[in-house]
Amino acid sequence: MSDTDLDYRRIFLGLPVAAIIARNRVMVDCNDVTLSLFRAERGDIVGNLFEVLYPNHTEFEAAGQRMEPLLAARLSRSDDRIMRRIDGTHFWVTVRGHAFNRKVPHEVTAWTFSELSDDAGQQRTAVALTRRERDVAALLIDRMTSKQIAKSLNISPKTVDIHRAGLLRKYAVRNTDDLIRCLLN
C-alpha cells in the first residue's frame, strides 16, 4: 500500500486512543474513542471550545496559558489532570498534546487522552494518588460533601474523610479550597 492509498481520516477515526484535532482551542475533529471517554455525541465535541471538557472556565483559561509556552518550546507536552465529561462528572486523564506550529502553538494541535487507572505505570500524577483518592478528588471539585461523595462512591462518609485527609497531606494544604486549587492547577 502506498502513501497515496492511505485513508488518513479512517486511520484517525479508528485509533485505539481518544484523539482530538483542534484549531485555536476549538475542537475540529475527534474519534469514537473520544466520544466514549467523554460520554459525548459528536456535536458535543466538534465545533466547540475545549472549555466544555474542563472543570470550569478558569481552569480552561489557565491551562491554555500554561500550555502555550510549553508547546512552543517542545511542540509536544504531556501531563495528568482532571477533565469533565459531557455529563458533568470529573475524572483523571493523561493528556498528550502536539503543536504543529511553534510560533503559534494553539494554531493546530493534536491531543490524546487516556483515563488514569490502577494499571502499573499509570500513577504519574504530580502527587501519587490511589484510585480512590482520585475518585474523591474528582468529586470534591464539584463541591460535594463527604456524605454526598460517600453515597456516590458507595463508601462511608468516614472513609471519604480519610481520603480527603490523605489528599490534604499529600498536597501539603490545610483546607479543601486550597486542595481544589492544587488539583485544578
Buried (B, 14 or more C-beta within 10 A) or exposed (E): EEEEEEEEEEEBBEEEEBBBBBEEBEBBBBBEBBBEBBEBEEEBBBEBBBBBBBBEEEBBEBBBEBBBEBBBEEBEBBBBBBBBBBEEBBBBBBBBBBBEEEEEBBBBBBBBBBEBEEEEEBBEBEBEBBBBBBBBBBBBBBEBEBEBBBEBBEBEBEBBBBBBEBBBEBBEBEEBEEBBBBBBE
